[in-house]
Amino acid sequence: MRAHLADDGLIAFESRNPAIDWPARWNRDFELRTGDTIIHQSRRVLKKEGDRIAFETYYLFPDKKLVSYSELRFLTRSEVEDRLRRSGLKVEAVYGDWESRPFDGATSDDMIFLVRSV
């Protein structure tokens, strides 16, 4: 990010809070509607090892099925902040959501970082 920011540039990004039980939240089925079309979505966690979670998401359309495989790494707030500092970036704020509510390490799903180049 530092290489792409102008001097004194500002960037906002999110990372998921590793304190949340993501496998419990993600192992579920639900329906998405777009116009008259119903899309069935199913997500299943395949494995959780250390700070990584691998999962598959299935999308069942009326005429086809798509499968997406993902593996995400969940760093703690301090791990993200440390990496940003070492990259020449300064954390200006960390919020718990995109409405700028305070970050709570135990309950916030997201960590929204506002970061400035130094």
C-alpha positions as a Markdown table, in Angstrom:
| # | Residue | x | y | z |
|---|---|---|---|---|
| 1 | Met | 0.0 | 0.0 | 0.0 |
| 2 | Arg | 2.8 | 2.4 | 0.9 |
| 3 | Ala | 4.2 | 2.3 | -2.7 |
| 4 | His | 0.8 | 3.3 | -4.1 |
| 5 | Leu | -0.1 | 6.1 | -1.6 |
| 6 | Ala | 0.9 | 9.7 | -2.3 |
| 7 | Asp | 2.8 | 11.5 | 0.5 |
| 8 | Asp | 0.4 | 12.0 | 3.4 |
| 9 | Gly | -2.1 | 9.8 | 1.5 |
| 10 | Leu | -4.9 | 8.1 | 3.4 |
| 11 | Ile | -6.4 | 4.6 | 2.8 |
| 12 | Ala | -9.2 | 2.7 | 4.5 |
| 13 | Phe | -9.4 | -1.1 | 4.5 |
| 14 | Glu | -11.0 | -3.9 | 6.6 |
| 15 | Ser | -9.8 | -7.1 | 8.1 |
| 16 | Arg | -11.9 | -9.6 | 10.0 |
| 17 | Asn | -11.6 | -9.9 | 13.8 |
| 18 | Pro | -10.0 | -13.2 | 14.6 |
| 19 | Ala | -11.8 | -13.2 | 18.1 |
| 20 | Ile | -15.1 | -14.0 | 16.3 |
| 21 | Asp | -16.1 | -17.7 | 15.9 |
| 22 | Trp | -16.2 | -17.5 | 12.0 |
| 23 | Pro | -16.7 | -21.2 | 11.4 |
| 24 | Ala | -19.9 | -21.2 | 13.5 |
| 25 | Arg | -21.1 | -18.2 | 11.6 |
| 26 | Trp | -20.1 | -19.4 | 8.1 |
| 27 | Asn | -21.4 | -23.0 | 8.2 |
| 28 | Arg | -24.9 | -22.1 | 6.9 |
| 29 | Asp | -27.3 | -22.1 | 4.0 |
| 30 | Phe | -29.4 | -19.2 | 2.8 |
| 31 | Glu | -31.2 | -17.7 | -0.2 |
| 32 | Leu | -30.3 | -14.6 | -2.2 |
| 33 | Arg | -32.9 | -13.0 | -4.4 |
| 34 | Thr | -32.2 | -11.0 | -7.5 |
| 35 | Gly | -35.4 | -10.0 | -9.3 |
| 36 | Asp | -37.4 | -13.2 | -9.8 |
| 37 | Thr | -34.4 | -15.5 | -9.4 |
| 38 | Ile | -33.5 | -17.3 | -6.2 |
| 39 | Ile | -29.9 | -18.3 | -5.7 |
| 40 | His | -29.2 | -20.8 | -3.0 |
| 41 | Gln | -25.9 | -20.3 | -1.2 |
| 42 | Ser | -24.1 | -22.7 | 1.1 |
| 43 | Arg | -20.9 | -22.1 | 2.9 |
| 44 | Arg | -18.8 | -24.8 | 4.6 |
| 45 | Val | -15.6 | -24.4 | 6.6 |
| 46 | Leu | -13.2 | -27.1 | 5.5 |
| 47 | Lys | -10.4 | -26.5 | 8.0 |
| 48 | Lys | -9.1 | -24.1 | 10.6 |
| 49 | Glu | -5.4 | -24.2 | 11.3 |
| 50 | Gly | -3.8 | -21.5 | 13.4 |
| 51 | Asp | -4.8 | -18.1 | 12.0 |
| 52 | Arg | -6.1 | -19.5 | 8.7 |
| 53 | Ile | -9.6 | -20.7 | 7.7 |
| 54 | Ala | -10.3 | -22.5 | 4.4 |
| 55 | Phe | -13.9 | -22.8 | 3.2 |
| 56 | Glu | -16.0 | -23.5 | 0.1 |
| 57 | Thr | -19.0 | -21.5 | -1.0 |
| 58 | Tyr | -21.6 | -23.1 | -3.2 |
| 59 | Tyr | -24.0 | -21.1 | -5.4 |
| 60 | Leu | -26.9 | -23.0 | -6.9 |
| 61 | Phe | -28.6 | -21.1 | -9.7 |
| 62 | Pro | -31.6 | -22.3 | -11.6 |
| 63 | Asp | -29.4 | -23.6 | -14.4 |
| 64 | Lys | -25.9 | -24.2 | -12.9 |
| 65 | Lys | -23.9 | -24.6 | -9.7 |
| 66 | Leu | -20.7 | -22.6 | -8.9 |
| 67 | Val | -18.2 | -23.4 | -6.3 |
| 68 | Ser | -15.7 | -21.0 | -4.8 |
| 69 | Tyr | -12.7 | -22.1 | -2.6 |
| 70 | Ser | -11.2 | -19.5 | -0.3 |
| 71 | Glu | -8.6 | -19.5 | 2.4 |
| 72 | Leu | -8.3 | -16.4 | 4.6 |
| 73 | Arg | -5.7 | -15.4 | 7.2 |
| 74 | Phe | -7.0 | -13.7 | 10.4 |
| 75 | Leu | -4.4 | -11.4 | 11.9 |
| 76 | Thr | -5.0 | -9.7 | 15.3 |
| 77 | Arg | -5.2 | -5.9 | 15.4 |
| 78 | Ser | -1.7 | -5.6 | 16.9 |
| 79 | Glu | -0.3 | -7.9 | 14.1 |
| 80 | Val | -1.9 | -5.8 | 11.4 |
| 81 | Glu | -0.7 | -2.5 | 13.1 |
| 82 | Asp | 2.9 | -3.9 | 13.4 |
| 83 | Arg | 3.0 | -4.9 | 9.8 |
| 84 | Leu | 1.7 | -1.4 | 8.7 |
| 85 | Arg | 4.3 | 0.4 | 10.9 |
| 86 | Arg | 7.1 | -1.7 | 9.4 |
| 87 | Ser | 5.9 | -0.8 | 6.0 |
| 88 | Gly | 6.1 | 3.0 | 6.6 |
| 89 | Leu | 2.4 | 3.5 | 7.4 |
| 90 | Lys | 0.7 | 5.1 | 10.4 |
| 91 | Val | -2.6 | 3.9 | 11.8 |
| 92 | Glu | -4.8 | 6.9 | 12.5 |
| 93 | Ala | -7.9 | 5.0 | 13.7 |
| 94 | Val | -9.4 | 1.5 | 14.0 |
| 95 | Tyr | -13.2 | 1.2 | 13.9 |
| 96 | Gly | -15.5 | -1.8 | 14.5 |
| 97 | Asp | -17.6 | -1.2 | 11.4 |
| 98 | Trp | -17.9 | 1.1 | 8.4 |
| 99 | Glu | -20.2 | 3.5 | 10.4 |
| 100 | Ser | -17.1 | 4.4 | 12.5 |
| 101 | Arg | -18.3 | 2.7 | 15.7 |
| 102 | Pro | -15.6 | 1.9 | 18.2 |
| 103 | Phe | -13.7 | -1.3 | 17.7 |
| 104 | Asp | -14.3 | -3.9 | 20.4 |
| 105 | Gly | -11.8 | -6.7 | 20.4 |
| 106 | Ala | -14.3 | -9.2 | 21.8 |
| 107 | Thr | -17.4 | -8.4 | 19.7 |
| 108 | Ser | -16.7 | -6.4 | 16.6 |
| 109 | Asp | -16.8 | -8.5 | 13.4 |
| 110 | Asp | -14.6 | -6.1 | 11.4 |
| 111 | Met | -11.5 | -4.0 | 12.0 |
| 112 | Ile | -11.6 | -0.9 | 9.8 |
| 113 | Phe | -8.2 | 0.6 | 9.6 |
| 114 | Leu | -7.6 | 4.2 | 8.5 |
| 115 | Val | -3.9 | 4.4 | 7.6 |
| 116 | Arg | -1.8 | 7.3 | 6.4 |
| 117 | Ser | 1.6 | 7.2 | 4.6 |
| 118 | Val | 4.4 | 8.8 | 6.6 |
